[in-house]
Amino acid sequence: MLDGMPEPIPDGFADAELAAYVAGLRAEPGPSARQLGVAAVRQAQRLRVQGGAPGPELAAVEELTAGRRRVPARWYRPALEPRPLVVFLHGGMWVIGDLDSHDRACRRLAAQAGVAVLAVDFRRAPEHQWPAAVDDAVDVLRWALGEAGPAAVAGDSSGGNLAALACLRLRAEGGPLPAAQILVTPNTDLTLSQPSARQKATGWGLDSDDVAWGAELWVPGQVPLADPRVSPLHAADLSGLPPAVVVTAEHDPLRDEGDAYAARLAAAGVPVRHRAEAGMIHGFLNLDRISPAAAAAGDRLFADIARVLSAGGGPGTGPASSGRPGGA
């Protein structure tokens, strides 16, 4: 970002459709999340979801509750026979997002990777500040690992943050760990001090100030944003964590913190499959109907997940097949 203006859209952008989408956002940026407030931002997202196309049909989709807290969740099955399980944590700056906002993405994941997906409706800020969302994620993961057998955890954006934090919490407890952690354009450094948070601060679909606003609502004032309990990049030791898939996007303010987390995981001896999507922006999982390039980036991610969860595929070995989560 130069003199408060976003960088120009490059010629080598992912595709013409995504370039037109970004140009439209720049032409009519509208108020920021901070200016709109929580209720209006949530309502705007609900309206976008209502106007969207449904995801692929699956063999079964079921509402249930999971864990000791009976956290609301949605279970997607591409087939009725047992399949590997992915516990999915949605993005949304810890403030917005729900089961419906990522329903299409979860359906695509289930259909294309051939996995069962358990999407978690964790508690959101500002009504429930940290550590509520992490507590819910850990609660559901403990339940899934105990009842359904080995499972992976996945999340995009702030959901990637929760997935990483849940793995760190479970490692500290000494209990079973997920078979893999799938981190898609994750928040790993809530201080927003990485170079891309300044270089890509505005004009690319996610503004750094929107992330800062969400972090302010989620993290209690007495907890520093560099605390490793909210910013996994600041954890002193990343060894012994589950194998990871980390996908970042070139034109994303969160790019550098995701890249840095992948590098630190690898340096700590964690098997990592890391890809930086060239020409791509944040939130590509929900842009498949707008951009063929975004759809292809999602397809690559789903193929990564299928490889990781297959025996001998990707970093580490995948979980055993799991059918309906026990006790649901």
Number of C-alpha atoms within 10 A of each C-alpha: 15 11 6 9 11 16 16 10 15 9 10 10 17 20 15 14 16 22 20 14 16 17 17 12 14 15 10 8 13 10 10 13 18 14 12 13 12 17 11 12 18 17 12 12 17 16 10 10 17 12 9 12 9 12 15 16 14 15 11 12 16 11 13 16 17 23 20 11 11 13 17 18 23 21 25 27 26 24 16 12 12 15 21 25 33 33 25 29 29 30 25 21 23 29 25 20 22 22 19 17 20 22 20 21 21 26 24 21 28 27 22 19 22 20 26 32 29 31 27 26 21 23 22 20 21 18 10 16 19 20 17 16 23 24 18 24 28 21 19 26 31 23 18 26 22 15 16 20 21 23 29 28 30 29 24 27 26 27 30 27 31 33 32 29 24 27 26 23 17 18 18 11 10 8 11 15 24 28 25 29 28 29 30 29 34 29 31 31 24 27 16 23 13 17 14 19 22 18 16 25 27 22 23 23 21 18 20 22 16 17 27 17 19 23 24 18 21 23 20 14 9 6 11 14 20 18 15 17 19 26 21 26 26 17 16 8 13 21 15 16 23 25 25 28 23 27 24 26 24 20 24 27 29 33 26 25 26 30 20 15 23 25 15 18 22 18 13 14 13 20 20 23 17 19 16 16 20 14 20 22 27 25 19 24 24 19 19 19 13 14 20 16 22 26 17 14 22 22 18 17 22 20 16 21 27 21 18 26 30 16 13 11 14 21 20 20 16 25 22 18 18 22 18 19 19 14 12 14
